Amino acid sequence: MVMRTLSSPILWLLIMSMAACTPNQTPSEYRGGWAGTIQESNPFSFSIDLELNATDPWVRFTGKDTVTILPLQAEDSKYLVARFEDQLTFRLDTNGGNLTAFVHAGHHLSHLPLEPTGPNAWSGHWDLLIEGTTTSPTLYLSMDSLGQDQYGVSTFFKEPSYHYMWINDFLLQEDRFLSFREIRSNIQFSGELKESRIDLTLQFLLEKTDVAMQRMPYDEWDIGGYATTARELPPEQPFADLIRAVENDTLERTHAVVIAQGGEVILEEYFDNFLSSTPHDTRSMSKSFASTALGLAIEDGLISSENELMMDYFSEGYPEVDWSEGKDRITLHHLLSMTSGLDGNEGHYQNQEDWTAAVLNSEMMHAPGDTGRYRSGNPHLIGPILTSVLENERLEFYLHRRLFGPLGITNYRLQTSHEDVPYFGGGWFFTPMDLVKFGQLYLNQGQTQAERLLPKAWVEKSFLQYNRLEGTKDNNAYGYLFWHYTYPVKGKGIVSIEGRGAGGQYLFIIPELDMVAAITSGNYRNGKIFQPERIMEEFILPKLVK
């Protein structure tokens, strides 16, 4: 199954209709586009309370209308865990003095900040759907006939903060009652085909919200598309032309621009209903975090070096893999530099139940180290490798303890693979300001104000040029899961080291200017995925380059 984004073809799930037609209409008459508005401004928003008494610890999820209380039970002598059917897992680490918690729903691991509220009591807040400023989120649904008694469905939200959905388990009964599951969030959908409309109910835990879907042709669907009101800007604002270009849609679907120079924020702007507190899907920018994680593991002595062989971590668990044709020579260095030769294409392995097995069994495009080919399977394999060496600590808790916590990054969520491991191929959500914090760590050679997190030598290795990526727009030089690009400005070449993600997600690290910038966007299907490069070259660098 391929993770469907707005930049990929609509994912159709096949279903077989059962029993007779409805009295008035057949399912085929529901083909086409539908839209409906959910009345709640932020459905599935929960207050979370913890009671950690010695005999009967519990966690409570309080929604708009319901309360769900789950017992906490010990797992692996390290974590307390609560589960609600197959829909949600709450996991808590009580060791080390500070509580660390994650809520796992579908393919998303959300870090949950907790505050003490009394003896053995803590509380926090969690939104299943990431919240922006939208008052009434709009849901789109597409239904089509794929042959005799076969139908397909696709659905997503208009709002760019949470419209990306991945549908499974679709069932149509009596040609009238439908149900399906959105597996990135584990929201359960149920509904009924009625005359001239489709009534849907969305359910998570015990909370429910209803939406009446009315016909809307595809060409009337508007993804994002919010009008940004022009603001009065002070005359001394050096980036006024950039702000105006976003507001008048010259730089369309730009969601945020944050710039720090010399350790100080010099611009922080949000658009298109995004807030400073809204984590944004960074897509493939998550790959750069894989480089950091492996560097931390080497520093902690969990892995000796990036020159270790990949097969040493997989040969026992995957005996069916044929390690010939060079696979036995692939090192961690090759995974980091996209030079493994493995044809680990997301469009293939995400159709499989075991993503890791699919990547390991993929064909070799070339010998290890010969050339660079951009494949998400390379960083994906780093997740299972780190999981195998951590032994008694889950990877998400390790990442928080060693990276996100020390950087003050708390409002984030990680996408997971089918193997329940953080997925380094893409889909992690961070606020733009937190992306700048991450970039600042590299700009400062691995040092924070309080401590050294990464060895300076690892930062330097990460920024070297190991190859050029064949088939990319600019045949970019590539480091350890970081892109290289040179911007021509005022007769100079300004070198930028970058994390990049589809749709226009960019993290710029420019040592020459002591600058870090993050730009997030929603340009998934309009051919403007490289727009942040234009913003940097035409609107930002000319203001900073002397």
Long-range contacts (C-beta under 8 A, 24 or more apart in sequence): 1-166, 1-168, 1-350, 1-351, 2-346, 2-347, 2-350, 2-351, 3-166, 3-184, 3-346, 3-350, 3-427, 4-154, 4-164, 4-165, 4-166, 4-167, 5-164, 5-283, 5-502, 5-503, 5-524, 6-156, 6-163, 6-164, 6-223, 6-503, 6-524, 6-525, 7-502, 7-503, 7-524, 7-525, 7-529, 10-142, 10-154, 11-154, 11-166, 11-167, 12-144, 12-146, 12-152, 12-153, 12-154, 13-152, 13-153, 13-167, 13-168, 13-170, 13-180, 14-146, 14-150, 14-151, 14-152, 14-170, 15-150, 15-151, 15-152, 15-153, 15-170, 15-171, 15-172, 16-149, 16-150, 16-172, 17-149, 17-150, 17-151, 17-172, 17-175, 18-172, 18-173, 18-174, 18-175, 19-173, 19-174, 19-175, 20-174, 20-175, 21-175, 22-174, 22-175, 22-176, 22-193, 24-195, 25-193, 25-195, 26-175, 27-143, 27-145, 27-151, 27-172, 27-175, 27-193, 28-145, 28-151, 30-143, 30-193, 30-198, 31-143, 31-144, 31-145, 32-142, 32-143, 32-144, 32-215, 32-217, 32-218, 33-140, 33-141, 33-142, 33-215, 33-216, 33-217, 33-218, 33-220, 33-221, 34-140, 34-141, 34-142, 34-143, 34-198, 34-213, 34-214, 34-215, 34-216, 35-138, 35-139, 35-140, 35-141, 35-158, 35-213, 35-214, 35-216, 35-220, 35-221, 36-138, 36-139, 36-141, 36-198, 36-200, 36-211, 36-212, 36-213, 36-214, 37-136, 37-137, 37-138, 37-139, 37-211, 38-136, 38-137, 38-138, 38-139, 38-202, 38-209, 38-211, 39-136, 39-209, 40-64, 40-136, 40-209, 41-134, 41-135, 41-136, 41-137, 42-127, 42-129, 42-131, 42-137, 43-128, 43-129, 43-137, 43-202, 43-207, 43-209, 44-127, 44-128, 44-129, 44-187, 44-202, 44-204, 44-207, 44-209, 45-125, 45-126, 45-127, 45-128, 45-131, 46-125, 46-126, 46-127, 46-128, 46-205, 46-207, 47-123, 47-124, 47-125, 48-90, 48-103, 48-112, 48-123, 48-124, 48-125, 48-126, 49-117, 49-121, 49-122, 49-123, 50-92, 50-99, 50-101, 50-114, 50-121, 50-122, 50-123, 51-120, 51-121, 52-80, 52-94, 52-120, 52-121, 52-122, 53-120, 58-82, 59-90, 59-92, 61-205, 63-205, 63-206, 63-207, 64-207, 65-206, 65-207, 65-208, 66-205, 66-206, 66-207, 67-206, 68-205, 68-206, 76-392, 77-392, 78-392, 78-393, 79-394, 84-205, 86-186, 87-186, 87-188, 87-204, 87-205, 88-186, 88-204, 88-205, 91-394, 93-397, 96-401, 100-397, 100-400, 100-401, 100-405, 102-396, 102-397, 104-416, 104-420, 105-185, 105-186, 105-204, 106-182, 106-183, 106-184, 106-185, 106-186, 106-187, 107-166, 107-183, 107-184, 107-415, 107-416, 107-417, 107-423, 107-427, 108-184, 108-185, 108-413, 108-414, 108-415, 108-416, 109-396, 109-413, 109-414, 109-415, 109-416, 109-422, 110-412, 110-413, 111-396, 111-400, 111-404, 111-410, 111-411, 111-412, 111-413, 111-414, 113-410, 113-411, 128-185, 128-187, 128-204, 129-157, 129-161, 129-162, 129-185, 130-161, 130-162, 130-278, 130-279, 130-413, 130-429, 131-161, 131-275, 131-278, 132-159, 132-160, 132-161, 132-273, 132-274, 132-275, 132-278, 133-273, 133-274, 133-275, 134-159, 134-161, 134-273, 137-162, 139-200, 139-211, 139-213, 140-216, 140-221, 141-198, 141-200, 141-213, 142-218, 143-198, 153-178, 153-180, 155-182, 155-189, 158-221, 158-222, 158-223, 158-224, 158-225, 159-224, 159-273, 160-223, 160-224, 160-253, 160-255, 160-272, 160-273, 160-274, 160-522, 161-273, 161-274, 161-278, 161-280, 163-223, 164-281, 184-415, 223-522, 224-253, 224-272, 224-522, 226-272, 226-273, 228-271, 228-272, 238-543, 239-267, 239-269, 239-539, 239-540, 239-543, 241-539, 242-267, 242-535, 242-539, 242-540, 243-269, 245-539, 246-271, 247-271, 251-531, 251-534, 251-535, 251-539, 252-523, 252-526, 252-528, 252-531, 253-504, 253-521, 253-522, 253-523, 253-526, 253-528, 254-504, 254-519, 254-520, 254-521, 254-531, 254-532, 254-535, 255-280, 255-520, 255-521, 255-522, 256-280, 256-432, 256-518, 256-519, 256-520, 257-432, 257-517, 257-518, 257-519, 257-535, 258-432, 258-433, 258-435, 258-436, 258-517, 258-518, 258-519, 259-436, 259-515, 259-516, 259-517, 259-540, 260-436, 260-440, 260-515, 260-516, 260-517, 261-513, 261-514, 261-515, 261-516, 261-544, 262-514, 263-440, 263-514, 265-433, 265-436, 268-432, 268-433, 270-432, 272-522, 274-520, 276-431, 276-432, 276-433, 277-411, 277-431, 278-431, 279-411, 279-412, 279-413, 279-429, 279-430, 279-431, 279-434, 280-429, 280-430, 280-431, 280-432, 280-505, 280-520, 281-427, 281-428, 281-429, 281-501, 281-503, 281-505, 282-426, 282-427, 282-428, 282-429, 282-430, 282-435, 282-499, 282-501, 282-505, 282-520, 283-426, 283-427, 283-501, 283-502, 283-503, 283-505, 284-376, 284-425, 284-426, 284-500, 284-501, 284-502, 284-505, 285-426, 285-428, 285-435, 285-499, 285-500, 285-501, 285-505, 285-506, 285-507, 286-379, 286-414, 286-415, 286-423, 286-424, 286-425, 286-426, 286-427, 286-428, 286-501, 287-376, 287-379, 287-424, 287-425, 287-426, 287-481, 287-499, 288-481, 288-482, 288-499, 288-507, 289-399, 289-403, 289-424, 289-428, 289-438, 290-336, 290-379, 290-382, 290-383, 290-424, 290-481, 291-336, 291-379, 291-462, 291-479, 291-480, 291-481, 291-482, 292-403, 292-438, 292-454, 292-462, 293-382, 293-386, 293-395, 293-398, 293-399, 293-403, 293-424, 294-332, 294-336, 294-382, 294-385, 294-386, 295-454, 295-455, 295-458, 295-459, 295-462, 295-480, 296-402, 296-403, 296-453, 296-454, 297-386, 297-389, 298-458, 299-454, 299-455, 299-458, 300-402, 302-386, 302-389, 302-390, 303-332, 303-385, 303-389, 305-332, 306-331, 306-332, 306-333, 306-336, 306-461, 306-480, 307-331, 307-332, 307-333, 308-332, 310-334, 310-335, 310-340, 310-381, 310-385, 313-384, 313-385, 313-388, 314-356, 314-360, 314-381, 314-384, 318-356, 318-357, 318-360, 320-357, 320-361, 321-357, 321-360, 321-361, 322-361, 325-364, 326-364, 326-367, 326-368, 327-360, 327-364, 329-367, 329-368, 330-368, 331-368, 332-382, 332-385, 333-466, 334-368, 334-369, 334-378, 335-378, 335-379, 335-381, 335-382, 336-378, 336-379, 336-382, 336-480, 336-481, 337-372, 337-466, 337-467, 337-478, 337-479, 337-480, 337-481, 338-372, 338-373, 338-374, 338-375, 338-378, 338-467, 338-469, 338-478, 338-481, 339-368, 339-369, 339-370, 339-371, 339-372, 339-373, 339-466, 339-467, 340-368, 340-375, 340-378, 341-365, 341-366, 341-367, 341-368, 341-370, 341-373, 342-375, 342-377, 342-378, 343-373, 343-375, 343-377, 344-375, 344-376, 344-377, 344-378, 344-380, 344-381, 345-375, 345-376, 345-377, 346-376, 346-377, 346-425, 346-426, 349-377, 349-380, 352-418, 353-418, 354-418, 354-419, 355-380, 355-417, 355-418, 355-419, 356-380, 356-381, 356-384, 356-417, 356-419, 371-467, 371-470, 372-466, 372-467, 372-468, 372-469, 372-470, 372-478, 373-469, 373-470, 373-471, 374-469, 374-471, 374-472, 376-425, 376-426, 377-425, 379-424, 379-425, 379-481, 380-417, 380-423, 380-424, 380-425, 382-424, 383-417, 383-421, 383-422, 383-423, 383-424, 384-419, 384-421, 387-421, 395-421, 395-422, 396-422, 402-453, 403-453, 406-448, 406-450, 406-451, 406-453, 407-434, 407-437, 407-438, 407-441, 407-448, 407-453, 408-437, 409-434, 409-437, 409-438, 426-501, 426-502, 432-518, 432-519, 432-520, 433-518, 435-499, 435-507, 435-518, 435-520, 436-507, 436-516, 436-517, 436-518, 438-507, 439-499, 439-507, 439-508, 439-509, 439-516, 439-517, 439-518, 440-516, 442-497, 442-509, 443-509, 443-511, 443-514, 443-515, 443-516, 463-497, 473-530, 482-509, 485-533, 487-533, 487-536, 487-537, 487-541, 488-537, 489-537, 489-541, 489-542, 489-545, 490-542, 490-545, 492-545, 494-541, 494-545, 496-536, 502-529, 503-529, 504-528, 504-529, 504-530, 504-531, 504-532, 505-532, 506-532, 506-533, 506-536, 508-536, 513-541, 513-544, 513-545, 515-544
